[in-house]
């Protein structure tokens, strides 16, 4: 496998073996309990892959759909264009994609796409639309605003990222998926890092399934929690990534398919640890994109500050667990979760990056969230020095 060149022993990069064993035990817990069919974890530090393991009905060659964890990869592709002076995030989107400006969208900025403040979180777009350029533009033009851009935050599951994918294509002159392969995967020698997977590789992709019982409105009331809002991320939409067309389509907001090893090493590259010839993203670029830019805007469900940079979430204050991180992550940790409990982050203070993937989606959202916090806590503790 391509990631083999990065392998190292945990001890060589300062990993506490006892803490690593605690992480392994926790990561396989739901698989051993037969709640999830499989899970895959990877830990990296100092540019080395120091642990990579798969539990359950899969192995280390298995590929997983990482859903919204893809947003960090798409964003990082755009960061390269920002770094090269080819993309100005203060510019209106319509300045590059004129078709997008219809229906009062002319003033939406590129930055607002990354921050989920653009005002069109539920804009419709079929996966098949991406393959027809005219239809793609017709979709962009037809979208209408739900609220004034910049006035509030509401997570855009896929809509804004379709536009970022188009921006990458227009500015680079390459297909979005080719840009990912040529500018990120190839320089880092991460052969299995893709957004959109060819049919001849799809036999390696784990089958997505749903497990457990969903919480009822009464359950949420008993817990003193609001009922999560209904979004486009339904069981049917998630299961559609078992279809060859969905797996083959480079969905910028959720279609990444890879191993945990490839993803964890991608995060090492964001930390500047690889490749040896020099970082793809400069320190100045990473400082720009990992600085929170959402001010006092809060999540409509948790009430916590959003704390988003350009396409990634930053752990921040003591409420970092409400943003998808563990209590023991440092405030500067950044990353992006994915549907079903996918975890992917890097902690600049320890130099450690971590990924947890599964093909089993737990219908119990509270149990899923607690699992993510518990696993991230143990992963963050693995750095011994």
Order of alpha helices (4+ residues) and beta strands (2+ residues): alpha-alpha-beta-beta-beta-alpha-alpha-alpha-alpha-alpha-beta-beta-alpha-alpha-alpha-beta-alpha-alpha-beta-beta-beta-beta-beta-alpha
